[in-house]
Amino acid sequence: MELIVWRANLHIQIIRNVGYGNLEGKMAEILNPWIFVPHHHQGVHQEPLIDAHTRSPTQHNGVFKSEGILTFMGAPFCPPDRNKIREMDAKICFLGAPWDQGTIVRTGTSSGPHGIRQASSQYFPYMFEYDVDLMTFFNVVDCGDIPIVTGNNALSQQYICDYVTECLEAGAKVIVVGGDHSVPIPGARALSQYLTRRNPVGKMGYLHVDCHLDAAVDWAGIEITNASGPTEAFKLPNTSSRNMAHLGSRNGLNPKDWMDFWVDNDMPIYPMSEVVERGIEACGREILERAWDGTDAVYLSWDTDSIDCSCMPGTSCPESYGLKSREALAFARLAGEYGVDVLELAELSPIFDVSQMSAKLACNMIYHYLGSRASKLRSENKKP
């Protein structure tokens, strides 16, 4: 309570300093424990305006190219606790999952969350295409990185499940950045369990966008690898094949048993050859509509290697003939139009990046998803 009062007093002082007049009578409108100071810069060079994060800087160098205390989008940090998240009225929680012990290819994805946060320090939260301040529209918070227990895959994945659960239980949607592509195993489990607690007969959709089909029932006996996300999601009690789909597969790292899993369970595959022929708009809408057909929640698992290696070199398994940047951002906008409960980006590996091009593209995928989502909600006169 003392913290809230302190923040309220700070807000009043800011209003007085910038000459907004006597607005103390409107404190009911602005008394919100979610208070944003651009990149946590404080002191004599702190930007005084409440909306300074959406405008060109006047004192310090603002949000652009200034990490400050590094969080995604410069958002306030919030402990990954459902009560704290509710207190801040956050509608979007960002989580880092610096985990790459489930990979069957090269490592480096444990730096993915840091890469995304660093890339976001080069952008304003204001998206002119949608005329929206993502920060304040969603009350975005960064809940930090999920702790990883080196050498204990099962426990580390349980922690991922627990952290995603806290965000969902707070009433927020989740953006989780890996980490290798075993992250959706505990991520989807968290959404499944959350949904079951609210609606025992509720259904969940699961979308898999990837260069690879990732349908290994196990990899040399191990079931929790980055090649096992869809097969593990298929086991969840409220997930049906009628609400699952894959997009983006190509090239030679797709064994026949992976193909058989999707075909035998009557789940559609949209390979890159079909995306190239029909377009991302048509294919993207079809998989999103399939995921939402009769379901109450959707998990979107998006591997960065779905994007062509010319645009996304900083991924664990770069491949040619993938989505180009424009197609990736177009799909992000489509996903925002439909909305998802958990958006997970996997396999970003900054150690292999070139001039931050991969991290910045991945960051923009999230920004355009949020911008499109905000635009859709506003068009329907809805709040997040």
C-alpha positions in Angstrom: 0.0 0.0 0.0 2.8 2.4 0.8 4.4 1.7 -2.6 1.1 2.6 -4.3 0.8 5.8 -2.4 4.4 6.7 -3.2 3.7 6.1 -6.9 0.5 8.2 -6.8 2.4 11.1 -5.2 5.1 10.8 -7.8 2.5 10.9 -10.5 0.9 14.1 -9.0 4.4 15.7 -8.8 5.0 14.9 -12.5 1.7 16.5 -13.4 2.5 19.6 -11.4 6.0 19.8 -12.9 4.8 19.8 -16.5 2.0 22.3 -15.9 -1.0 20.0 -16.6 -3.0 22.0 -14.0 -4.8 20.8 -10.9 -5.7 17.2 -11.9 -5.6 15.7 -8.4 -9.3 15.3 -8.6 -8.7 12.9 -11.4 -6.5 10.6 -9.4 -9.1 7.9 -9.6 -8.3 7.8 -13.3 -4.5 7.7 -13.0 -4.0 5.9 -9.7 -2.4 2.9 -11.2 0.5 1.0 -9.8 1.7 0.4 -13.3 4.0 3.5 -13.7 6.4 3.7 -16.6 9.6 5.7 -16.5 11.3 5.5 -19.9 14.0 2.9 -19.5 14.1 3.5 -15.7 16.2 6.6 -16.2 15.8 8.8 -13.1 17.6 11.8 -11.7 18.1 15.3 -13.0 17.9 14.2 -16.7 14.7 12.2 -16.3 12.1 12.9 -19.0 9.2 14.7 -17.1 6.4 14.1 -19.6 4.1 11.1 -18.9 4.1 10.2 -22.6 7.8 10.8 -23.1 8.3 7.2 -24.3 6.3 7.9 -27.4 8.1 11.1 -28.5 11.5 12.4 -29.4 13.6 12.9 -26.3 14.1 16.4 -24.7 16.6 15.7 -22.0 18.3 12.3 -22.0 18.4 10.1 -25.1 15.1 8.5 -24.2 14.0 5.1 -25.2 16.1 5.0 -28.4 19.5 3.3 -28.1 19.5 3.5 -24.3 19.2 0.2 -22.5 19.0 1.5 -19.0 17.9 -1.4 -16.8 17.3 -3.8 -19.7 13.7 -5.0 -20.0 11.6 -5.8 -23.0 10.4 -2.5 -24.6 11.7 -0.7 -21.5 8.6 -1.9 -19.7 8.4 -2.0 -15.9 9.8 -5.1 -14.2 7.2 -7.1 -12.3 7.9 -10.2 -10.3 6.4 -13.3 -11.9 3.7 -13.5 -9.2 0.1 -13.5 -10.1 -0.8 -11.1 -7.3 1.9 -8.6 -8.3 0.9 -8.8 -12.0 -2.8 -8.2 -11.1 -1.7 -5.2 -8.9 0.0 -3.7 -12.0 -3.0 -4.5 -14.1 -0.7 -5.9 -16.7 -2.3 -7.4 -19.8 0.9 -8.6 -21.5 3.7 -10.4 -19.6 7.1 -10.9 -21.2 9.1 -13.9 -20.1 12.6 -15.0 -21.0 13.3 -18.7 -21.2 17.1 -18.9 -21.5 17.1 -22.6 -22.1 19.0 -24.5 -24.8 19.6 -27.9 -23.2 16.9 -29.5 -25.2 18.4 -28.9 -28.6 19.5 -31.5 -31.1 21.4 -28.9 -33.1 23.7 -26.0 -32.2 23.3 -24.1 -28.9 23.3 -20.4 -28.2 19.6 -19.8 -27.9 20.0 -19.2 -24.1 20.9 -15.7 -25.1 17.7 -15.2 -27.1 15.8 -13.3 -24.4 18.6 -10.9 -23.9 18.9 -10.4 -27.7 15.2 -9.5 -27.9 15.4 -7.0 -25.0 18.5 -5.4 -26.4 16.9 -5.0 -29.8 13.8 -3.5 -28.2 16.0 -0.7 -26.7 16.4 0.6 -30.2 12.6 1.2 -30.7 9.8 3.4 -29.4 6.8 1.5 -28.0 4.7 3.7 -30.3 3.7 2.0 -33.5 2.6 4.6 -36.1 1.1 2.0 -38.4 -1.5 1.4 -35.8 -1.3 4.7 -34.0 -1.0 3.0 -30.7 1.4 3.1 -27.7 1.9 -0.6 -27.0 3.3 0.1 -23.6 0.3 1.8 -22.1 -2.4 0.1 -24.1 -1.4 -3.3 -22.7 0.4 -2.2 -19.5 3.3 -4.4 -20.6 5.5 -5.8 -17.9 8.7 -7.8 -18.1 8.7 -10.7 -15.6 12.4 -11.5 -16.1 14.0 -14.8 -17.0 12.8 -18.2 -15.9 15.6 -19.8 -13.8 17.2 -22.8 -15.5 18.7 -25.7 -13.5 21.7 -26.8 -15.4 21.7 -30.5 -16.1 18.1 -31.0 -14.9 15.8 -30.8 -18.0 12.6 -31.9 -16.3 12.9 -29.4 -13.4 13.9 -26.6 -15.7 10.8 -27.3 -17.9 8.6 -27.4 -14.8 9.9 -24.0 -13.9 8.9 -22.7 -17.4 5.4 -24.2 -16.8 5.2 -22.5 -13.4 6.2 -19.1 -14.6 3.8 -19.1 -17.6 1.1 -20.2 -15.2 1.6 -17.3 -12.9 1.2 -14.9 -15.8 -2.0 -16.6 -17.1 -3.5 -16.8 -13.6 -3.1 -13.0 -13.4 -5.3 -12.6 -16.4 -2.5 -11.6 -18.7 -1.5 -12.9 -22.2 2.1 -14.2 -22.4 5.0 -13.6 -24.7 7.7 -16.1 -23.9 11.0 -16.0 -25.7 13.4 -18.9 -25.8 15.5 -20.7 -25.7 15.4 -23.8 -27.9 12.2 -25.2 -29.3 11.5 -27.5 -26.4 10.1 -24.4 -24.6 6.6 -25.0 -26.0 6.4 -28.4 -24.2 6.1 -26.8 -20.7 4.5 -23.6 -22.2 1.6 -25.5 -23.8 1.2 -27.6 -20.7 0.8 -24.4 -18.6 -1.9 -23.1 -21.0 -3.6 -26.5 -21.0 -3.7 -26.8 -17.3 -4.8 -23.2 -16.9 -7.7 -23.8 -19.3 -8.8 -27.0 -17.6 -9.0 -25.3 -14.2 -11.4 -22.8 -15.7 -13.3 -25.0 -18.0 -12.9 -28.8 -17.7 -14.3 -29.4 -21.2 -12.5 -26.4 -22.8 -10.5 -26.9 -25.9 -7.1 -25.5 -26.9 -5.6 -24.9 -30.3 -1.9 -25.4 -31.1 -0.1 -23.8 -34.0 3.5 -24.7 -35.0 5.4 -22.4 -37.4 8.8 -23.9 -38.2 11.2 -25.0 -40.8 10.9 -28.5 -39.2 7.9 -30.7 -38.4 9.3 -31.4 -34.9 7.3 -34.6 -34.6 9.8 -36.8 -32.9 8.0 -39.0 -30.4 11.4 -39.2 -28.8 15.0 -38.5 -29.8 17.2 -41.4 -28.8 14.7 -42.1 -26.0 14.4 -38.4 -24.8 10.9 -37.0 -25.1 11.5 -33.3 -24.1 13.7 -32.1 -27.0 13.3 -29.2 -29.4 12.1 -31.8 -31.9 9.1 -32.9 -29.8 6.8 -29.9 -29.3 3.9 -31.0 -31.4 3.9 -34.6 -30.3 3.9 -33.5 -26.6 1.1 -31.0 -27.3 -0.9 -33.7 -29.0 -0.9 -35.6 -25.7 -2.6 -32.8 -23.8 -6.1 -33.7 -22.7 -7.8 -30.6 -24.2 -5.9 -30.5 -27.5 -7.3 -32.2 -30.6 -5.8 -32.8 -34.0 -8.7 -30.8 -35.5 -7.2 -27.6 -33.9 -3.6 -28.2 -34.7 -1.6 -27.2 -37.8 1.9 -26.6 -39.1 3.3 -24.0 -41.5 6.8 -23.4 -42.9 8.4 -26.8 -43.4 11.1 -27.4 -46.0 14.4 -29.0 -46.8 16.0 -32.2 -45.6 15.8 -32.2 -41.7 12.3 -33.6 -41.7 12.4 -37.4 -41.3 9.6 -39.6 -42.6 8.3 -40.5 -39.1 7.8 -36.7 -38.4 5.8 -36.4 -41.6 3.8 -39.6 -40.7 2.8 -38.0 -37.4 1.1 -35.1 -39.0 -0.5 -37.1 -41.9 -1.6 -40.1 -39.7 -3.4 -37.7 -37.3 -5.1 -35.8 -40.1 -3.4 -32.5 -39.2 -2.6 -30.1 -42.1 0.9 -29.2 -43.2 1.5 -26.0 -45.1 5.1 -26.4 -46.4 6.9 -23.4 -47.8 6.2 -24.5 -51.3 2.5 -24.0 -50.7 3.1 -20.7 -48.8 5.1 -19.5 -51.8 2.3 -20.6 -54.2 -0.7 -19.4 -52.3 0.7 -16.6 -50.1 1.1 -16.1 -46.4 -2.3 -14.4 -46.1 -4.3 -17.4 -47.3 -2.3 -20.0 -45.5 -1.9 -18.0 -42.3 -5.6 -17.3 -42.0 -6.4 -21.0 -42.6 -4.2 -22.2 -39.7 -5.4 -19.5 -37.3 -9.1 -20.2 -38.1 -8.4 -23.9 -37.6 -6.8 -23.3 -34.2 -9.7 -21.1 -33.0 -12.5 -23.3 -34.4 -14.5 -24.2 -31.3 -11.6 -23.6 -28.9 -11.2 -21.4 -25.8 -7.4 -20.7 -26.1 -4.6 -20.9 -28.6 -0.9 -21.5 -28.2 1.3 -20.2 -31.0 4.8 -21.8 -31.2 6.9 -19.8 -33.7 10.5 -21.0 -34.4 12.7 -18.3 -35.9 14.2 -20.8 -38.3 10.8 -20.7 -40.2 12.3 -17.4 -41.6 14.8 -17.6 -44.5 18.4 -17.6 -43.4 19.0 -14.5 -45.5 16.8 -12.6 -43.0 17.3 -14.7 -39.9 21.0 -15.9 -39.7 20.9 -15.7 -35.9 18.9 -18.9 -35.3 20.0 -22.3 -34.1 19.3 -24.1 -37.4 19.2 -21.6 -40.3 17.7 -22.8 -43.5 17.1 -21.4 -47.0 13.7 -21.0 -48.8 11.8 -19.7 -45.7 9.6 -16.8 -44.9 11.0 -13.4 -45.8 10.9 -10.5 -43.4 7.7 -9.1 -45.0 6.0 -12.5 -44.8 7.0 -12.9 -41.2 5.6 -9.5 -40.2 2.5 -10.1 -42.3 1.9 -13.3 -40.3 2.6 -11.5 -37.0 -0.1 -9.0 -38.0 -2.5 -11.9 -38.8 -1.8 -13.5 -35.5 -2.6 -10.2 -33.8 -5.9 -10.0 -35.6 -7.0 -13.3 -34.3 -5.1 -13.2 -30.9 -3.4 -15.9 -29.0 -3.0 -16.6 -25.3 0.6 -17.5 -25.5 3.0 -16.3 -28.2 6.3 -18.1 -28.0 9.3 -17.3 -30.1 12.1 -19.9 -30.1 15.6 -20.6 -31.3 16.8 -17.0 -31.6 20.6 -17.3 -31.2 22.3 -13.9 -31.1 25.8 -15.4 -31.1 25.2 -16.3 -34.8 23.5 -13.0 -35.7 24.7 -10.5 -38.3 24.4 -6.8 -37.3 21.5 -7.6 -35.0 19.3 -8.2 -38.0 17.8 -11.4 -36.6 17.1 -10.0 -33.1 15.6 -6.8 -34.6 13.3 -8.8 -36.9 12.2 -11.1 -34.0 11.5 -8.0 -31.9 9.5 -6.4 -34.7 7.5 -9.6 -35.1 6.3 -9.1 -31.5 5.7 -5.4 -32.0 3.6 -6.0 -35.0 1.7 -8.7 -33.3 0.9 -6.4 -30.4 0.1 -3.5 -32.8 -2.3 -5.5 -34.8 -3.9 -6.9 -31.7 -4.4 -3.4 -30.3 -5.9 -2.2 -33.6 -8.3 -5.2 -33.6 -9.4 -4.7 -30.0 -10.0 -0.9 -30.6 -12.1 -1.6 -33.7 -14.3 -3.7 -31.5 -14.4 -1.2 -28.7 -12.7 -3.8 -26.4 -9.9 -3.5 -23.9 -7.1 -6.0 -23.6 
